Every structure is written in C-alpha cells, then in structure tokens.
Amino acid sequence: MAIFKKSTRKRLPHETSGTKKFFRGLLISAIALSVLGGFWFLGQLGPKDVDFRDFNYNMEVLDSVKAIQQESIELEEQFEELLVLREPRPEDMNLLKKALDKQKEYLAATTGVDSKAYDRQLNLEERYQNLAAEHLLVLSLDLESKAEALASSRDYENARAKCREAYEAQKQINETFPLSSAYNVSRATRLQRQARYFTAEPLLQRSLAFENEADLLIEAKEWEQAEERLEQAMDLQDKLNREYRGINQASVSRLEGLRVKLVGIRSGQSYLEVQRVAELADERRAANENLEAAAIYLEAARLQRQLNEAYRESPYASFERVSEYQRKSQTSESFELGLEIERNHDFMQRLLSERRTFEAAEVIALLRRDIRQMQEGFPRSSLNDDDLQLKIRYLNLIQNDLGFIQDRIYGALLPIPEIEAWRMLRTEVPQALYSLIMGTNPSRNQGDVRPVDSISWLEAKNFCERLSWILGKPVRLPTENEFRQALGRLRYVVIEEHVWSVSDAAGVPQAVGTKEPFASGFYDLLGNTSEWLESIDRFEAEAAWHIGGHAQDRIESIFTVPLREAPRGERNRLTGFRIAIKVN
C-alpha cells in the first residue's frame, strides 16, 4: 500500500513552477526584439530627406544639350541689348520667348536635376509674362476709364461694351499670364459686376420714368393710364430683381412700394367718391341741415369701410377716417341737443351769479338729464364735454349747500383798493370752507377756523375753479399787485398788532381774523401762513410764488413782505391762500 498519492488538484496560476516562468519571459523578450527589428528594417527601406545643396551637379551632359542652353543665353542677351535701346516690341518679345523655349528644351534633355537651370527658367517665365501682360493691362485700364466716362454721360449701352472689353482683357491676363504682376482675379470680378450694372441701369431708368409718368397721371386723375404706366415700371423692376441680383438696381423694397402705389391707384377712384360724399355732408352741416348731414356722413363712413376691406394695403385705407365720419355724423345728429345743453349751462351760470340757487338747482337737474342723453345716445359726438360733465356732477352733489356757500363767501369779501372789478376774501381760506367745497382737509395744523395749510399751488387753483362753478363768476388767486394794494403802506403800522409771527404763534398758524385788520379791512395779510399768488404777473413756468411770511418768521422778516418761489406741486404746512372774485 502506497503511502503517497499523486494529487489530482489543478495548479493555480500563482503556483506555476519557476522553470516555466523563466522560459515564458524569454519568449516574450524574443518576440519584442523581433518586432522592433522589423520596424527598423522597414524604416531603412522608406523615403529619405534629400538635401539638394549637397547634390553633385557635375553630371555628364552631352555637348549638343549644352549647346541648347547656350543658345537660350545668347537669345536673352540679344533681348537685353535691344531693351537698352528702346521699349520692347513684339519682335523683341519673340526673342525672350525663344530664350524661354530653349531653356525648357534644355531641361527636358537633361537626365538629372539642375536647380540653377530650373531657377533660370522660372525667371524667364515671370519676365516674359510681365512684359507680355503689360500692354493688355494698359488696354484694360483705358477701356475701364472710357466706360466710366460714357456712364457719366448716361450712354450705358456703350459703357457696358467698353467695360466688357476691359473684363475680357483682364480675363486673358489671368488665364494666359498667371505669373505676371497684372494677374488680378478680384478686378476681373469687379469689371464683370460693373458691366452688369451698366446693363441694368437703363432698365432702372426706364422703370423710374414710367413711375414718374404714373405720378403725373395720378395728379391728373387719369387712373387707367396711370395704372398702365405703373405696371410697366413694376415689370422692369421685377426683371431687375430676377436677372440682376446683387447689384444696386435690384430692390425688393422698391417693387413692394410700386405694388402698394398700384393698389392706391386702383383704390383712388373709391377714395374720390368717399371725399365727394364727405364734402357734401360738410355742405349740409354748414347750411344747418344737420340731420341730412348726419346721414351723409354715415354713408361716407360706409364707403370708407368698403375701401378698407377691398384695398387693405392702399394708402387711402384708414380706420381713423371711418371713426372721424362716425363722429361727425353723431355730432351733426346731436347738434340740437348740444345747443340745448349750452343754453341751459349759460342760464345756470346766470342764475348762480345772481344768487338764485333754487332755480339753478332745477336747471342743474335738466343738464344732468341732457348730458346723460348725449353720452348714451351719441357717444362719438364731439359735443360730449367731460369737463362740463364733471362740473354738473359736482354741482348736483352740493346743490343743497349752494346758497349757504354763496352767503358765506359774499359776506367775507372786501373791495381791493384801486381795483374796481375784483373783490378779495378778507381772511385766508379757513379749513372749514375748504373742506365744505373740496370734501377733504389736508392741513397738518388742524382747526376749522385756522387757515388751510399744506396746500400746493395746483390744489389752490383747483379750489378756485370749483368755487367759480358755485358762484357763476370767475375766481382766482390774488395777483401780487392786488395783494400789495390790499396791504397798503406799513410805515406807521405797529406790525405786531396785525401779524402772527414766531414771537407769539408758537410756530403754528392761528385762527384767522384774531389779530387786528389792516387799514383796508383785510386780516392776516402778513404772517400766519404765506399765501399763494396768481402767476399772471410773473413767469409762466413750473414755479409759483407765495407772499407775506408765516408763523415761524421773525417780525423783522415779515415787515419786508417776503416773496418766495416754490414748485407748483409743493406742499408746505406754513403755506395757504386766499381768493379773489370778479363781481362786476
């Protein structure tokens, strides 16, 4: 019985014997060396860089071949001798051409490479092409100059021919003598484009002439002939756009403009009919035949609407004109109602100015009714007055207080010395009065009997406007002259008895009319609040002026009657106002 048995387990990769590892490594090294050696061998068989400078030119050349080059050199020398004596002629150029041909023949007969001979051939080639192309270039430039002169005189046909000849000369240079300095592809392209331009320009001029004729015919209202001329102009412009793209005469925008003008011609007759009907309506309106005028204006609006639908791109198409005729129609139709509103408004103004407020309230009710009818029945009428509507609505809201407000105002007016037509409020406008008329009180120093403050010039003007509605008389701010007339002279006045200043007002405006009045009977012209002035005596700009000083000024400053400038929209808690009313 055997003690040791051969194992049947497979060896793992890392369990390979050392001998096997050695031979495996040796095999891999041999393969790598073989590959590298193969690459080296192939590299030796491939092309190599050649330095022609090290090339041996002392090759064997037959005497007959050398004679060819010698003949080429002699021909070139003959050409050089003639070139010293004169400008090269065609027969002289033949010598240079023969020298070039002989040099080419020599190179073709040599069995090796002769770089010097090759360089000589290139030099001869360039020299010959420059000289040969020179006269063609001079010819081409001369033809181009003649073409430009002909074009300036509008002889486009001959200009095109000359430009074409100049192009052909340059083209010959480019094709035959590519090594010459006259070679210029861009010039050939430019000449070709210029020739196209000269071809297209007569077409454009004819198109423009047809368009001008069409314009004259339109002015003469000869529509059919105008349409024919315009179609001819369009055909020529369309041809230019199709056949001559890329040049100045081609213009899609001009073709579109001509098309729009053609539409205008075709719609011109319709527009004349619209105008005729509108003029007839104007005549009826001028003759006070308003209902007939209204119907005719509606017909004009209908015709204009048809024109808009049929010729949407016509210059005579206008939605604004339709609205205008509709507005004129409703204005004519509402003319009698507008006269009634105007008469009642004038009557209301007279009643209010005469302090007949109860009768005025009845007229206000009539005006509200008529204005509502105007707005609902004739919304497009120009007789609709938004300002009048606002005025009547305001008067309707305060109609119960009309008499009370008038009594209070008239009871507080005093005449202005040396000013006959106007009266002025003897105190600054108190907050209670301002609130009654405006429905609000912006004052920072609250108190019904205190002067209204924190009022801008614009707000003061708005107060005057509303009060003028109530009184039926003009109301405004006092002018500087009126203010100074009411103030009078201050030379013998004990100013402290008449004004509120920083010394006794605690820095805030006090109740109006609590100090002594001035000689004219007016209170608080100085101190308390500075008062806005009407701007008619000064610059009509964005700034305004207020006068008289305020409760935070010292007596010395107030005595000078300070006049201060401020923006019209500025609010200041020490600025108020009083009013002036035209009574006569």
C-alpha positions as CSV (number, residue, x, y, z in Angstrom):
1,M,0.0,0.0,0.0
2,A,1.4,3.3,-1.1
3,I,1.9,5.9,1.4
4,F,2.0,9.0,-1.0
5,K,-0.6,9.5,-3.8
6,K,-0.3,11.9,-6.7
7,S,-2.6,14.8,-6.2
8,T,-5.4,15.4,-8.8
9,R,-5.9,19.1,-7.8
10,K,-5.2,21.7,-10.6
11,R,-2.4,24.1,-10.0
12,L,-3.4,27.8,-9.6
13,P,-1.7,30.4,-11.8
14,H,0.5,31.6,-8.9
15,E,1.6,28.1,-8.3
16,T,3.4,27.7,-11.7
17,S,6.9,26.3,-11.4
18,G,10.0,28.6,-11.7
19,T,11.3,26.9,-14.8
20,K,8.2,27.6,-16.8
21,K,8.2,31.3,-15.7
22,F,11.8,31.7,-17.0
23,F,11.1,30.3,-20.4
24,R,7.9,32.3,-20.7
25,G,9.8,35.6,-20.1
26,L,12.5,34.6,-22.5
27,L,9.9,34.0,-25.2
28,I,8.2,37.4,-24.7
29,S,11.6,39.2,-24.9
30,A,12.4,37.5,-28.2
31,I,9.1,38.4,-29.7
32,A,9.5,42.1,-28.7
33,L,13.1,42.3,-30.2
34,S,11.8,40.7,-33.4
35,V,9.0,43.4,-33.8
36,L,11.4,46.3,-33.1
37,G,13.9,44.9,-35.6
38,G,11.2,44.6,-38.2
39,F,10.2,48.3,-37.8
40,W,13.9,49.3,-38.1
41,F,14.3,47.3,-41.3
42,L,11.1,48.8,-42.9
43,G,12.4,52.3,-41.9
44,Q,15.6,51.7,-43.9
45,L,13.5,50.8,-47.0
46,G,11.3,54.0,-46.8
47,P,11.9,57.5,-48.4
48,K,14.6,59.8,-47.1
49,D,15.0,63.5,-47.0
50,V,17.3,64.8,-49.7
51,D,19.4,67.9,-49.3
52,F,19.8,69.2,-52.8
53,R,22.5,71.6,-51.7
54,D,24.8,68.6,-51.3
55,F,23.7,67.2,-54.7
56,N,26.5,66.8,-57.2
57,Y,25.7,68.9,-60.3
58,N,28.8,67.8,-62.1
59,M,26.7,65.3,-64.1
60,E,27.5,64.2,-67.5
61,V,25.8,66.4,-70.1
62,L,26.1,66.0,-73.8
63,D,27.6,68.8,-75.8
64,S,24.6,69.0,-78.0
65,V,22.4,69.6,-74.9
66,K,24.8,72.2,-73.6
67,A,24.5,74.0,-76.9
68,I,20.7,74.4,-76.4
69,Q,21.2,76.3,-73.1
70,Q,23.9,78.3,-74.7
71,E,21.6,79.3,-77.5
72,S,19.0,80.3,-74.8
73,I,21.5,82.5,-73.1
74,E,22.5,84.2,-76.3
75,L,18.9,85.0,-77.2
76,E,18.4,86.5,-73.8
77,E,21.5,88.7,-74.2
78,Q,20.2,89.9,-77.6
79,F,16.9,90.9,-75.9
80,E,18.8,92.7,-73.2
81,E,20.8,94.7,-75.8
82,L,17.5,95.8,-77.5
83,L,15.9,96.6,-74.2
84,V,18.7,99.2,-73.5
85,L,17.9,101.0,-76.8
86,R,14.1,101.0,-76.8
87,E,10.8,99.8,-75.3
88,P,10.2,96.2,-76.0
89,R,8.5,95.5,-79.3
90,P,6.6,92.3,-80.4
91,E,9.6,91.1,-82.3
92,D,11.8,91.7,-79.2
93,M,9.3,89.7,-77.1
94,N,9.8,86.8,-79.6
95,L,13.5,86.7,-78.7
96,L,12.6,86.4,-75.0
97,K,10.0,83.8,-75.8
98,K,12.6,81.8,-77.8
99,A,15.1,82.0,-75.0
100,L,12.4,80.6,-72.6
101,D,11.5,77.8,-75.1
102,K,15.2,76.8,-75.5
103,Q,15.7,76.8,-71.7
104,K,12.7,74.4,-71.4
105,E,14.2,72.2,-74.1
106,Y,17.5,72.1,-72.3
107,L,15.8,71.0,-69.0
108,A,13.8,68.4,-70.9
109,A,17.0,66.9,-72.4
110,T,19.0,66.7,-69.2
111,T,18.9,63.3,-67.4
112,G,19.4,64.7,-63.9
113,V,18.3,67.7,-61.8
114,D,19.8,71.1,-62.5
115,S,18.4,73.5,-60.0
116,K,20.2,76.6,-61.4
117,A,18.8,75.9,-64.8
118,Y,15.3,75.5,-63.3
119,D,15.6,78.8,-61.5
120,R,16.6,80.5,-64.7
121,Q,13.6,79.1,-66.4
122,L,11.3,80.5,-63.7
123,N,12.9,83.9,-64.0
124,L,12.5,83.9,-67.8
125,E,8.9,82.8,-67.4
126,E,8.0,85.6,-65.0
127,R,9.8,88.2,-67.0
128,Y,8.1,87.2,-70.2
129,Q,4.6,87.1,-68.7
130,N,5.1,90.5,-67.0
131,L,6.1,92.1,-70.3
132,A,3.5,90.3,-72.3
133,A,0.7,91.2,-69.9
134,E,1.7,94.8,-69.6
135,H,0.0,96.0,-72.8
136,L,-3.1,94.0,-72.0
137,L,-3.3,95.7,-68.6
138,V,-2.9,99.2,-70.1
139,L,-5.6,98.4,-72.6
140,S,-8.0,97.1,-69.9
141,L,-7.4,100.2,-67.7
142,D,-8.0,102.5,-70.7
143,L,-11.2,100.7,-71.6
144,E,-12.4,100.9,-68.0
145,S,-11.8,104.7,-67.9
146,K,-13.8,105.1,-71.2
147,A,-16.6,103.1,-69.8
148,E,-16.9,105.3,-66.7
149,A,-16.9,108.5,-68.9
150,L,-19.7,107.0,-71.0
151,A,-21.7,106.1,-68.0
152,S,-21.4,109.6,-66.6
153,S,-23.0,110.9,-69.8
154,R,-25.7,108.2,-69.4
155,D,-24.5,106.3,-72.5
156,Y,-24.9,103.0,-70.7
157,E,-25.0,100.8,-73.8
158,N,-21.5,101.8,-75.0
159,A,-20.3,101.9,-71.4
160,R,-21.3,98.3,-70.9
161,A,-19.5,97.3,-74.2
162,K,-16.3,99.1,-73.1
163,C,-16.5,97.6,-69.6
164,R,-17.0,94.1,-71.1
165,E,-13.9,94.6,-73.3
166,A,-11.9,95.6,-70.2
167,Y,-13.1,92.5,-68.5
168,E,-12.1,90.3,-71.4
169,A,-8.5,91.8,-71.4
170,Q,-8.2,91.2,-67.7
171,K,-9.6,87.7,-68.1
172,Q,-6.9,87.0,-70.8
173,I,-4.2,88.2,-68.4
174,N,-5.5,85.9,-65.6
175,E,-5.7,82.8,-67.9
176,T,-2.6,83.3,-70.0
177,F,-0.1,85.1,-67.7
178,P,-0.8,83.8,-64.2
179,L,2.7,84.6,-63.0
180,S,2.6,88.3,-64.0
181,S,2.0,91.1,-61.6
182,A,-1.0,92.1,-63.6
183,Y,-2.8,88.9,-62.5
184,N,-5.9,90.1,-60.6
185,V,-9.0,87.9,-60.1
186,S,-10.8,90.5,-58.0
187,R,-10.5,93.2,-60.7
188,A,-12.0,90.8,-63.3
189,T,-14.9,90.1,-60.9
190,R,-15.4,93.8,-60.3
191,L,-15.4,94.6,-64.1
192,Q,-17.9,91.8,-64.7
193,R,-20.2,93.2,-62.0
194,Q,-19.8,96.7,-63.4
195,A,-20.8,95.5,-66.9
196,R,-23.9,94.0,-65.3
197,Y,-24.5,97.3,-63.6
198,F,-24.3,99.2,-66.9
199,T,-26.7,96.7,-68.4
200,A,-29.2,97.1,-65.6
201,E,-29.1,100.9,-65.3
202,P,-31.1,101.6,-68.5
203,L,-33.8,99.3,-67.2
204,L,-33.9,101.1,-63.9
205,Q,-34.1,104.5,-65.6
206,R,-37.0,103.3,-67.8
207,S,-38.7,102.0,-64.7
208,L,-38.3,105.3,-62.9
209,A,-39.5,107.2,-66.0
210,F,-42.7,105.1,-66.0
211,E,-43.2,105.7,-62.3
212,N,-42.9,109.5,-62.8
213,E,-45.4,109.4,-65.6
214,A,-47.7,107.4,-63.4
215,D,-47.4,110.1,-60.6
216,L,-48.3,112.9,-63.1
217,L,-51.3,110.9,-64.3
218,I,-52.4,110.3,-60.7
219,E,-52.4,114.0,-60.1
220,A,-54.5,114.5,-63.2
221,K,-56.8,111.7,-62.0
222,E,-56.3,109.7,-65.2
223,W,-56.4,106.4,-63.4
224,E,-56.3,103.9,-66.2
225,Q,-53.2,105.4,-67.9
226,A,-51.6,105.7,-64.5
227,E,-52.2,102.1,-63.8
228,E,-50.7,101.0,-67.1
229,R,-47.5,103.0,-66.6
230,L,-47.1,101.7,-63.1
231,E,-47.5,98.1,-64.3
232,Q,-44.7,98.8,-66.8
233,A,-42.5,100.1,-64.1
234,M,-43.2,97.1,-61.9
235,D,-42.4,94.6,-64.8
236,L,-39.0,96.3,-65.3
237,Q,-38.2,96.3,-61.6
238,D,-39.2,92.6,-61.4
239,K,-36.8,91.8,-64.2
240,L,-34.0,93.6,-62.5
241,N,-34.7,91.7,-59.3
242,R,-34.7,88.3,-61.1
243,E,-31.8,88.7,-63.5
244,Y,-29.5,91.1,-61.8
245,R,-29.3,90.1,-58.2
246,G,-26.5,91.5,-56.1
247,I,-26.4,94.9,-57.8
248,N,-27.8,98.3,-56.7
249,Q,-30.6,98.3,-59.2
250,A,-32.2,95.2,-57.8
251,S,-34.6,96.3,-55.0
252,V,-37.3,94.2,-53.4
253,S,-38.5,97.2,-51.4
254,R,-38.9,99.4,-54.4
255,L,-41.0,96.7,-56.1
256,E,-43.2,96.4,-53.0
257,G,-43.5,100.2,-53.0
258,L,-44.7,100.2,-56.6
259,R,-47.2,97.4,-55.8
260,V,-48.6,99.5,-52.9
261,K,-48.8,102.5,-55.2
262,L,-50.7,100.4,-57.8
263,V,-53.2,99.4,-55.1
264,G,-53.5,103.1,-54.3
265,I,-54.3,103.9,-57.9
266,R,-56.9,101.1,-58.1
267,S,-58.4,102.4,-54.9
268,G,-58.1,106.1,-55.9
269,Q,-61.5,106.3,-57.5
270,S,-63.2,104.8,-54.5
271,Y,-61.4,107.4,-52.3
272,L,-62.6,110.2,-54.6
273,E,-66.1,109.0,-54.1
274,V,-65.6,109.0,-50.3
275,Q,-64.3,112.5,-50.4
276,R,-67.2,113.7,-52.6
277,V,-69.7,112.3,-50.2
278,A,-67.9,113.8,-47.2
279,E,-67.7,117.2,-48.8
280,L,-71.5,117.0,-49.5
281,A,-72.0,116.3,-45.8
282,D,-69.9,119.3,-44.8
283,E,-72.0,121.5,-47.1
284,R,-75.2,120.3,-45.4
285,R,-73.8,120.8,-42.0
286,A,-72.7,124.4,-42.9
287,A,-76.3,125.0,-44.0
288,N,-77.5,123.8,-40.6
289,E,-79.2,120.8,-42.3
290,N,-77.8,118.6,-39.5
291,L,-80.0,115.5,-39.8
292,E,-79.2,115.3,-43.5
293,A,-75.5,115.9,-42.9
294,A,-75.6,113.1,-40.3
295,A,-77.0,110.6,-42.7
296,I,-74.5,111.6,-45.4
297,Y,-71.6,111.2,-43.0
298,L,-72.7,107.7,-42.2
299,E,-72.7,107.0,-46.0
300,A,-69.1,108.3,-46.2
301,A,-68.1,106.0,-43.3
302,R,-69.7,103.1,-45.1
303,L,-67.8,103.8,-48.3
304,Q,-64.6,104.2,-46.5
305,R,-65.1,100.9,-44.7
306,Q,-65.6,99.2,-48.1
307,L,-62.4,100.7,-49.4
308,N,-60.5,99.4,-46.3
309,E,-61.8,95.9,-46.8
310,A,-61.2,95.8,-50.6
311,Y,-57.8,97.5,-50.5
312,R,-56.2,96.8,-47.2
313,E,-52.7,97.9,-48.4
314,S,-53.9,101.1,-50.1
315,P,-52.6,104.4,-48.7
316,Y,-56.2,105.6,-48.8
317,A,-57.3,102.8,-46.4
318,S,-57.9,104.4,-43.0
319,F,-59.8,103.2,-40.0
320,E,-59.3,106.6,-38.4
321,R,-61.3,108.2,-41.2
322,V,-64.2,105.8,-40.6
323,S,-64.2,106.9,-36.9
324,E,-64.0,110.6,-38.0
325,Y,-67.1,110.3,-40.2
326,Q,-69.0,108.5,-37.5
327,R,-68.0,111.2,-35.0
328,K,-69.1,113.9,-37.4
329,S,-72.4,112.1,-38.0
330,Q,-73.2,111.9,-34.4
331,T,-72.1,115.4,-33.8
332,S,-74.5,116.6,-36.5
333,E,-77.3,114.5,-35.2
334,S,-76.8,115.7,-31.6
335,F,-76.4,119.4,-32.6
336,E,-79.8,120.5,-31.3
337,L,-79.3,118.6,-28.1
338,G,-75.9,120.3,-27.8
339,L,-77.4,123.7,-28.3
340,E,-80.0,123.0,-25.6
341,I,-77.2,121.9,-23.2
342,E,-75.2,125.1,-24.0
343,R,-78.3,127.3,-23.4
344,N,-79.1,125.7,-20.1
345,H,-75.5,126.0,-19.0
346,D,-75.4,129.7,-19.7
347,F,-78.8,130.0,-17.9
348,M,-77.4,128.2,-14.9
349,Q,-74.4,130.4,-14.8
350,R,-76.5,133.5,-14.8
351,L,-78.8,132.1,-12.1
352,L,-75.8,131.3,-9.9
353,S,-74.2,134.6,-10.5
354,E,-77.5,136.3,-9.4
355,R,-77.6,134.1,-6.3
356,R,-80.8,132.4,-7.4
357,T,-79.6,129.0,-6.2
358,F,-83.0,127.3,-6.0
359,E,-83.8,128.0,-9.7
360,A,-80.2,127.0,-10.5
361,A,-80.8,123.6,-8.9
362,E,-83.7,122.9,-11.3
363,V,-81.5,123.7,-14.3
364,I,-78.8,121.5,-12.9
365,A,-81.2,118.6,-13.0
366,L,-82.1,119.3,-16.6
367,L,-78.4,119.5,-17.5
368,R,-77.7,116.1,-15.9
369,R,-80.6,114.6,-17.9
370,D,-79.4,116.1,-21.2
371,I,-75.8,115.3,-20.7
372,R,-76.7,111.7,-19.9
373,Q,-78.7,111.5,-23.1
374,M,-75.8,112.9,-25.1
375,Q,-73.4,110.3,-23.6
376,E,-75.7,107.4,-24.1
377,G,-77.2,108.3,-27.5
378,F,-74.2,109.9,-29.1
379,P,-71.1,108.6,-27.5
380,R,-68.9,109.6,-30.5
381,S,-70.2,113.2,-30.7
382,S,-67.6,115.9,-30.3
383,L,-70.2,117.8,-28.2
384,N,-69.6,115.5,-25.3
385,D,-67.7,117.6,-22.8
386,D,-66.0,115.7,-20.0
387,D,-65.2,118.9,-18.1
388,L,-68.9,120.0,-18.2
389,Q,-70.0,116.6,-17.1
390,L,-67.6,116.8,-14.1
391,K,-68.9,120.3,-13.3
392,I,-72.6,119.4,-13.4
393,R,-72.0,116.2,-11.3
394,Y,-70.2,118.3,-8.7
395,L,-72.9,121.0,-8.5
396,N,-75.6,118.3,-8.2
397,L,-73.8,116.8,-5.2
398,I,-73.6,120.1,-3.3
399,Q,-76.8,121.7,-4.7
400,N,-78.3,121.8,-1.2
401,D,-75.4,123.9,0.1
402,L,-75.1,126.3,-2.8
403,G,-77.0,129.1,-1.1
404,F,-75.1,128.6,2.2
405,I,-71.7,128.7,0.5
406,Q,-72.6,131.8,-1.6
407,D,-73.8,133.7,1.5
408,R,-70.6,132.8,3.4
409,I,-68.4,133.9,0.6
410,Y,-70.1,137.1,-0.3
411,G,-70.3,138.0,3.4
412,A,-66.5,137.7,3.7
413,L,-65.5,139.8,0.6
414,L,-63.9,143.2,0.7
415,P,-63.0,145.6,-2.2
416,I,-59.4,145.9,-3.1
417,P,-58.2,149.5,-3.0
418,E,-57.9,150.9,-6.6
419,I,-59.2,147.6,-8.1
420,E,-62.8,148.0,-9.1
421,A,-63.9,144.8,-10.7
422,W,-62.5,142.3,-8.2
423,R,-63.1,141.5,-4.5
424,M,-60.9,139.5,-2.2
425,L,-61.6,137.3,0.8
426,R,-60.8,139.3,3.9
427,T,-59.1,136.3,5.6
428,E,-57.1,133.4,4.5
429,V,-59.3,130.4,3.4
430,P,-60.2,128.6,6.6
431,Q,-60.2,124.9,6.8
432,A,-64.0,124.6,7.3
433,L,-64.6,126.4,4.0
434,Y,-62.0,124.3,2.2
435,S,-63.5,121.1,3.5
436,L,-67.0,122.1,2.5
437,I,-66.1,122.8,-1.1
438,M,-63.4,120.1,-1.7
439,G,-64.6,117.4,0.7
440,T,-61.2,116.9,2.3
441,N,-58.8,118.8,4.6
442,P,-55.0,118.2,4.1
443,S,-53.9,120.6,6.8
444,R,-51.3,119.5,9.3
445,N,-52.4,122.2,11.8
446,Q,-56.0,121.1,12.2
447,G,-58.8,123.5,13.2
448,D,-61.9,124.7,11.4
449,V,-61.1,128.4,11.9
450,R,-57.4,128.0,11.2
451,P,-56.2,128.8,7.7
452,V,-55.9,125.7,5.4
453,D,-52.2,124.7,5.0
454,S,-50.2,122.1,3.3
455,I,-51.8,123.2,0.0
456,S,-50.0,123.2,-3.3
457,W,-50.4,126.0,-5.8
458,L,-52.2,123.5,-8.1
459,E,-54.6,122.5,-5.4
460,A,-55.4,126.1,-4.6
461,K,-56.2,126.7,-8.3
462,N,-58.5,123.7,-8.3
463,F,-60.3,125.2,-5.3
464,C,-60.8,128.4,-7.2
465,E,-62.2,126.5,-10.2
466,R,-64.8,124.7,-8.1
467,L,-65.8,127.9,-6.3
468,S,-66.2,129.6,-9.7
469,W,-68.7,126.8,-10.5
470,I,-70.7,127.6,-7.4
471,L,-70.7,131.3,-7.7
472,G,-71.1,131.5,-11.5
473,K,-68.3,134.1,-11.5
474,P,-64.5,134.0,-12.2
475,V,-62.5,133.0,-9.1
476,R,-58.7,133.0,-8.9
477,L,-55.7,133.6,-6.6
478,P,-54.8,137.3,-6.0
479,T,-52.1,138.8,-8.0
480,E,-49.0,140.4,-6.4
481,N,-50.3,143.8,-7.2
482,E,-53.7,143.1,-5.7
483,F,-52.1,141.8,-2.5
484,R,-49.9,144.8,-2.1
485,Q,-52.8,147.2,-2.8
486,A,-54.8,145.5,0.0
487,L,-51.8,145.6,2.3
488,G,-51.1,149.3,1.9
489,R,-48.3,151.2,3.4
490,L,-46.6,149.8,6.5
491,R,-44.6,152.9,7.5
492,Y,-46.8,153.8,10.6
493,V,-48.2,150.4,11.3
494,V,-47.5,148.6,14.5
495,I,-46.8,145.3,12.8
496,E,-47.1,143.1,16.0
497,E,-50.8,144.0,16.3
498,H,-51.6,142.6,12.9
499,V,-49.5,139.5,12.3
500,W,-48.8,136.1,13.9
501,S,-45.0,135.6,14.0
502,V,-42.5,133.3,15.7
503,S,-42.7,135.5,18.8
504,D,-46.4,134.8,19.6
505,A,-47.7,132.0,17.4
506,A,-45.8,129.1,18.9
507,G,-44.6,128.2,15.4
508,V,-48.0,127.2,14.0
509,P,-50.8,129.1,12.2
510,Q,-53.5,130.5,14.4
511,A,-57.2,131.1,13.9
512,V,-58.0,133.6,11.1
513,G,-59.1,137.1,11.9
514,T,-57.9,137.1,15.5
515,K,-55.4,139.9,15.1
516,E,-56.2,143.5,14.1
517,P,-57.1,144.0,10.4
518,F,-55.0,146.3,8.2
519,A,-56.3,149.7,7.1
520,S,-58.1,148.1,4.1
521,G,-60.0,145.7,6.4
522,F,-58.1,142.5,5.4
523,Y,-56.8,140.2,8.1
524,D,-53.6,138.2,8.2
525,L,-52.1,139.5,5.0
526,L,-48.7,139.1,6.7
527,G,-47.6,136.2,9.0
528,N,-49.7,133.2,10.0
529,T,-49.4,131.4,6.6
530,S,-47.6,132.5,3.5
531,E,-50.2,132.9,0.6
532,W,-50.0,131.6,-3.0
533,L,-50.3,134.2,-5.7
534,E,-51.7,134.1,-9.2
535,S,-48.9,133.7,-11.8
536,I,-50.1,136.1,-14.4
537,D,-47.8,138.9,-13.2
538,R,-44.7,136.7,-13.3
539,F,-43.1,133.9,-15.3
540,E,-45.5,131.3,-16.6
541,A,-43.2,128.4,-15.6
542,E,-43.4,125.4,-13.4
543,A,-42.6,127.5,-10.3
544,A,-45.1,129.7,-8.4
545,W,-44.8,132.4,-5.7
546,H,-46.2,132.9,-2.2
547,I,-46.0,136.1,-0.2
548,G,-46.3,137.6,3.3
549,G,-44.3,135.4,5.5
550,H,-45.6,132.9,8.1
551,A,-45.9,132.0,11.8
552,Q,-42.2,130.9,12.0
553,D,-40.8,134.1,10.5
554,R,-39.5,136.9,12.7
555,I,-41.2,140.3,12.7
556,E,-38.2,141.9,11.0
557,S,-38.5,139.4,8.1
558,I,-42.3,139.7,7.9
559,F,-42.0,143.5,7.8
560,T,-40.1,143.2,4.4
561,V,-43.1,141.3,2.9
562,P,-41.1,138.3,1.8
563,L,-41.8,136.9,-1.7
564,R,-40.7,133.2,-2.1
565,E,-40.6,130.9,-5.1
566,A,-41.6,127.2,-4.9
567,P,-42.6,124.4,-7.2
568,R,-46.3,124.4,-8.1
569,G,-46.8,121.0,-6.7
570,E,-45.0,121.7,-3.4
571,R,-47.0,121.3,-0.1
572,N,-45.8,123.3,2.9
573,R,-47.5,123.3,6.4
574,L,-46.9,127.1,6.6
575,T,-48.4,127.9,3.1
576,G,-52.1,128.7,2.5
577,F,-54.0,131.1,0.2
578,R,-57.0,133.4,-0.1
579,I,-59.1,134.1,-3.2
580,A,-60.1,136.9,-5.5
581,I,-63.6,137.1,-7.2
582,K,-64.8,139.1,-10.1
583,V,-68.0,140.7,-9.0
584,N,-68.8,143.1,-11.9
